[in-house]
Amino acid sequence: MHATLRKGLFWILLLCGAGMFAAGQAHAERIKDVASVQGVRNNQLLGYGLVVGLDGTGDQTTQTPFTTQSLATMLQQLGITLPTGTNLQLKNVAAVMVTAQLPAFAQPGQPLDITVSSMGNAKSLRGGTLLMTPLKGADGQIYAMGQGNLVVAGAGESAGGSKAQINHLSAGRIPNGATVERAVANSFASGDTLRIELHTTDFGTARRVADAINDRMGGGTAQALDGRVIQVRAPQSADNRVAFMAQLENLQVNRVAGAAKIIVNARTGSVVMNQAVTLEACAVAHGNLSVTVNSTPQVSQPNALSQGQTVVTEKADIQIKSDAGKLVMLEAGVKLADVVKALNTLGATPQDLLAILQAMQASGALRAELEII
């Protein structure tokens, strides 16, 4: 009897352990998915240039004088001197801003995608060609040169005051439109330590990342400095350091549930909530209040020979309508699906939902941080 009981307990513990192992595996993430190496990042590039070859949709030079000034300066650099007092009336040229991202470890000769955006009053950049444009970093140094034909995902025509347009015509992209001219120095290969930065500050995740590295690479390899940075001892040689980082990035760490948060966009009415949001039992009554004002012009005509004047008056009709607010009991929800189901029973619009969520949080029924953007 005791042997049977021990055997049953053994199988129960074995199944529970297998279930916990499967759950842990399901919530595990690689270190490279939750963190990055300090100093290994993209760099923003910015440049000012001219787009030519437009079909009469360029800048109106009377309102954008910088376009003609830029063109005159460029022609002068090419050895063409315009007569004094020349008034350029151009329709096929547009002044643009060029942006790009310089990836980490990019070397001279590597191509980059660039985005070209009109900064004047050009109607369209479709069919244009970007002239050679230097792209500078935050330090003012030139890191890439851009040039090429624009790809604009849109079309449009206008005539006689009528206009038809599909998508946006004032911005476009040039795939591989820039060439890297200078590499950005980084500290990846210098020193005997590296710093791993979490994407989101969390002391629990930092501790788990450090433990995972120490379990695989040896005790004392990693040390969590705070809730975001983990310092790691790395090999000195470049080849060994790359191999070390390749193993480190693929280590698995258990995912820690993030803070319960609801993001509300007050301008568009969008509401997004994460899995950690929970709701305590509460009762909610919500009714819509609408005020309608109609103004009708009326003409007051005087009688004949009264020497009066015709007067236009306004007759206002004001209506106030308040929908009945039914008291709804919302059960406590421990899953995101239950919270959504409970909120849907109110039948409120996204704009109304903002007021309801704020009231729930004030009453303590909403277990989440409410952030309005």
C-alpha positions in Angstrom: 0.0 0.0 0.0 2.8 2.4 0.9 4.7 1.4 -2.2 1.7 2.2 -4.4 1.3 5.6 -2.6 4.9 6.4 -3.1 4.7 5.4 -6.8 1.6 7.6 -7.3 3.3 10.6 -5.6 6.4 10.0 -7.8 4.3 10.2 -11.0 2.4 13.3 -9.8 5.7 15.1 -9.0 7.2 14.1 -12.3 4.2 15.4 -14.2 4.2 18.7 -12.3 7.9 19.1 -12.9 7.4 18.4 -16.6 4.6 21.0 -16.7 6.7 23.6 -15.0 9.6 22.9 -17.4 7.3 23.3 -20.4 5.9 26.5 -19.1 9.3 27.8 -18.4 10.4 26.9 -21.9 7.3 28.6 -23.4 8.2 31.9 -21.7 11.9 31.8 -22.3 13.6 34.4 -24.5 17.0 34.9 -25.9 19.2 37.6 -24.4 19.5 39.3 -27.7 15.7 39.7 -27.7 15.6 41.6 -24.4 19.0 43.4 -24.4 21.7 44.9 -26.6 25.4 45.6 -26.3 26.2 49.1 -25.1 27.7 51.2 -27.9 26.5 48.9 -30.7 23.7 50.9 -32.2 22.5 52.8 -35.2 23.4 56.4 -35.9 21.1 59.0 -37.5 22.3 60.8 -40.6 20.8 64.0 -42.1 21.4 66.0 -45.3 20.0 68.7 -47.4 19.7 68.3 -51.1 17.9 69.0 -54.4 15.6 66.8 -56.4 15.5 67.6 -60.1 13.6 66.2 -63.1 10.1 66.8 -61.7 7.2 67.2 -64.1 6.3 70.7 -63.2 5.5 69.7 -59.6 8.5 71.3 -57.9 8.8 74.2 -55.5 7.3 77.6 -56.3 10.4 79.7 -56.1 8.6 82.9 -55.1 7.6 81.2 -51.9 10.7 79.1 -51.3 13.7 81.2 -52.1 16.1 78.8 -50.6 15.5 76.4 -53.5 16.9 78.9 -56.1 19.7 79.9 -53.7 20.8 76.3 -53.4 20.6 75.7 -57.1 22.6 78.9 -57.8 25.3 77.8 -55.3 25.5 74.3 -56.9 25.8 75.7 -60.4 28.6 78.0 -59.2 30.5 75.0 -57.7 30.1 73.3 -61.1 31.7 76.4 -62.8 28.5 78.0 -64.1 28.1 81.7 -63.1 24.7 83.1 -63.5 24.3 86.8 -64.7 23.7 89.2 -61.9 20.0 89.8 -61.2 18.9 86.5 -62.9 15.4 85.5 -61.6 15.1 81.8 -61.8 11.5 80.5 -62.2 11.8 76.8 -61.7 9.1 74.2 -61.7 11.1 71.0 -61.9 13.4 71.4 -58.8 12.5 70.8 -55.1 14.5 71.3 -51.9 14.5 68.1 -49.8 15.7 66.7 -46.5 17.5 63.3 -46.7 17.6 61.0 -43.7 19.2 57.6 -43.2 20.3 55.2 -40.4 24.0 54.2 -40.3 24.0 50.7 -38.8 26.7 49.5 -36.3 30.0 48.3 -37.8 29.1 49.8 -41.2 32.2 50.2 -43.4 33.0 52.5 -46.3 31.4 51.3 -49.5 28.4 49.7 -47.9 25.0 50.9 -49.4 22.2 52.4 -47.3 18.6 53.1 -47.9 17.6 56.7 -47.6 14.4 58.6 -47.2 13.8 61.9 -49.1 11.2 64.4 -47.9 10.1 67.7 -49.4 10.7 70.7 -47.2 9.1 73.3 -49.6 5.8 73.5 -51.4 6.5 70.9 -54.1 3.3 69.1 -55.2 5.0 65.8 -55.9 8.5 64.2 -55.9 7.4 61.4 -58.2 9.9 60.8 -61.0 12.5 63.0 -59.5 16.3 62.4 -59.1 18.2 63.3 -56.0 21.5 65.0 -56.7 24.6 64.2 -54.7 23.9 65.0 -51.1 26.3 64.6 -48.2 24.8 63.0 -45.1 26.2 64.2 -41.8 26.1 62.8 -38.2 25.5 64.6 -35.0 29.2 65.6 -34.9 28.9 67.4 -38.3 31.1 64.9 -40.1 30.1 63.4 -43.4 29.4 59.7 -43.1 27.6 58.9 -46.4 26.8 60.3 -49.8 23.3 60.0 -51.3 22.1 60.1 -54.9 19.6 58.3 -57.1 16.1 58.1 -58.5 13.2 58.3 -56.0 10.6 55.7 -55.6 7.3 57.4 -54.5 4.4 55.1 -53.7 1.7 57.4 -54.8 0.0 59.2 -57.7 -2.1 62.2 -58.3 -3.4 64.8 -60.7 -5.1 68.1 -60.5 -6.9 70.3 -63.0 -9.4 73.1 -62.9 -9.5 73.2 -59.1 -10.2 69.4 -58.9 -7.6 67.1 -57.4 -7.3 63.3 -57.1 -4.5 61.7 -55.1 -3.5 58.3 -53.9 -1.0 58.0 -51.0 1.6 60.6 -50.1 3.6 62.3 -52.9 5.9 64.6 -50.8 8.2 61.8 -49.6 9.9 58.8 -51.2 12.8 56.3 -50.7 15.9 55.4 -52.6 16.9 51.8 -52.0 20.7 51.6 -51.7 20.7 55.3 -52.5 23.6 56.2 -50.3 27.2 54.9 -49.9 29.0 54.9 -46.5 32.1 57.1 -46.7 33.3 56.8 -43.1 33.0 54.2 -40.3 31.9 55.1 -36.8 34.4 54.1 -34.1 33.0 51.9 -31.2 34.3 50.4 -28.1 33.2 46.8 -28.8 36.8 45.4 -29.2 38.4 47.5 -26.5 38.8 46.7 -22.8 38.2 43.5 -21.0 34.6 44.0 -20.2 31.3 44.6 -22.1 28.1 46.1 -20.9 24.7 44.5 -21.8 21.8 46.9 -21.6 18.2 45.7 -21.2 15.5 47.3 -23.4 13.3 47.8 -20.4 14.5 48.5 -16.8 13.7 45.5 -14.6 15.8 44.3 -11.7 14.4 40.8 -11.9 15.3 40.4 -15.6 18.8 41.9 -15.0 19.3 39.3 -12.2 18.1 36.4 -14.5 20.4 37.6 -17.4 23.4 37.7 -15.1 22.6 34.2 -13.7 22.1 32.7 -17.1 25.5 34.1 -18.3 27.3 32.8 -15.1 25.7 29.4 -15.4 27.0 29.0 -19.0 30.2 31.0 -19.1 31.4 30.4 -15.5 30.8 32.1 -12.2 31.9 35.8 -11.9 31.6 36.4 -15.7 28.5 38.7 -15.4 27.5 41.2 -12.7 24.2 43.1 -12.7 25.1 46.8 -12.0 21.5 48.0 -11.7 18.1 47.3 -13.2 19.3 47.8 -16.7 23.0 47.2 -17.1 24.9 43.9 -16.8 28.7 44.0 -17.0 30.3 41.0 -18.6 34.0 39.9 -18.7 34.8 39.1 -22.4 37.9 37.7 -24.2 40.5 40.2 -25.4 41.0 39.0 -29.0 38.5 40.1 -31.6 37.8 36.5 -32.9 37.2 35.1 -29.4 35.1 38.0 -28.4 32.8 37.5 -31.5 32.4 33.8 -30.7 31.8 34.7 -27.0 29.0 37.2 -27.9 27.5 34.7 -30.4 27.0 32.2 -27.6 25.9 34.9 -25.1 23.2 36.3 -27.3 21.5 32.9 -27.7 21.3 32.1 -24.0 17.8 31.6 -22.8 16.3 33.6 -19.9 12.9 33.2 -18.3 10.6 36.1 -19.3 9.4 38.2 -16.5 5.9 39.5 -16.9 6.0 43.3 -17.4 4.1 45.9 -15.5 0.4 46.0 -16.1 -0.1 49.0 -18.4 -2.9 50.5 -20.6 -1.9 52.9 -23.3 -4.6 55.3 -24.5 -4.2 57.6 -27.5 -6.5 60.6 -26.7 -6.3 61.9 -30.3 -7.3 58.8 -32.1 -9.2 56.9 -29.3 -7.0 53.9 -29.6 -6.7 51.7 -26.4 -4.1 49.0 -26.0 -3.5 46.9 -22.9 -1.0 44.2 -22.1 -1.5 40.7 -20.7 -0.8 41.7 -17.1 -3.9 44.0 -16.8 -6.5 42.7 -14.3 -9.8 44.0 -13.1 -11.4 43.9 -9.7 -15.1 43.5 -9.3 -16.9 46.8 -9.7 -20.2 48.3 -10.9 -20.2 50.9 -13.7 -23.0 53.1 -15.1 -22.3 55.1 -18.2 -24.7 57.2 -20.2 -24.0 59.5 -23.2 -24.9 63.1 -23.1 -25.3 65.0 -26.4 -26.1 68.6 -27.0 -27.4 69.7 -30.5 -27.7 73.3 -31.5 -29.4 74.1 -34.8 -29.4 77.7 -36.1 -31.8 78.7 -38.9 -31.6 82.1 -40.6 -34.9 84.0 -40.9 -35.7 87.2 -42.8 -37.8 89.9 -41.0 -39.5 91.9 -43.8 -41.1 95.3 -42.7 -44.6 96.3 -43.9 -45.0 98.6 -46.9 -44.4 102.3 -46.4 -43.2 101.7 -42.8 -39.7 102.9 -43.7 -38.3 99.8 -41.9 -35.3 97.7 -42.9 -35.1 94.1 -43.8 -33.2 92.2 -41.0 -31.8 88.7 -41.0 -32.2 87.0 -37.7 -31.1 83.6 -36.4 -33.5 81.1 -34.7 -31.6 78.7 -32.5 -33.0 75.3 -31.6 -31.1 73.6 -28.7 -31.7 70.0 -27.8 -30.1 68.1 -24.9 -30.3 64.3 -24.9 -29.1 62.1 -22.2 -29.1 58.3 -22.7 -30.1 56.2 -19.8 -27.1 54.8 -18.0 -27.6 51.2 -17.0 -25.7 49.9 -14.0 -23.5 47.0 -15.1 -21.7 44.7 -12.7 -18.2 43.7 -13.9 -16.8 40.5 -12.4 -13.2 40.4 -11.4 -11.1 39.3 -14.4 -7.7 37.6 -14.1 -7.1 37.3 -17.8 -6.9 39.8 -20.6 -9.7 38.1 -22.4 -11.9 38.5 -19.3 -11.1 42.2 -19.0 -11.9 42.8 -22.6 -15.2 40.9 -22.3 -16.2 42.8 -19.2 -15.5 46.2 -20.9 -17.3 45.2 -24.0 -20.5 44.7 -22.0 -20.6 48.4 -21.5 -21.0 49.1 -25.2 -18.9 52.2 -24.9 -17.0 53.9 -27.7 -13.2 54.2 -27.4 -13.5 57.8 -26.4 -16.0 56.8 -23.6 -13.7 54.0 -22.6 -11.0 56.5 -21.7 -13.3 58.1 -19.1 -14.4 54.7 -17.8 -10.8 53.5 -17.4 -9.8 56.7 -15.6 -12.7 56.2 -13.2 -11.9 52.6 -12.6 -8.3 53.4 -11.8 -9.4 56.2 -9.4 -11.7 53.7 -7.6 -8.9 51.1 -7.3 -10.7 48.5 -9.4 -8.3 48.7 -12.4 -5.0 47.0 -11.6 -2.9 48.7 -14.3 -0.9 51.8 -15.0 -2.9 54.1 -17.3 -0.7 56.1 -19.7 -2.2 58.7 -22.1 -0.2 59.7 -25.2 
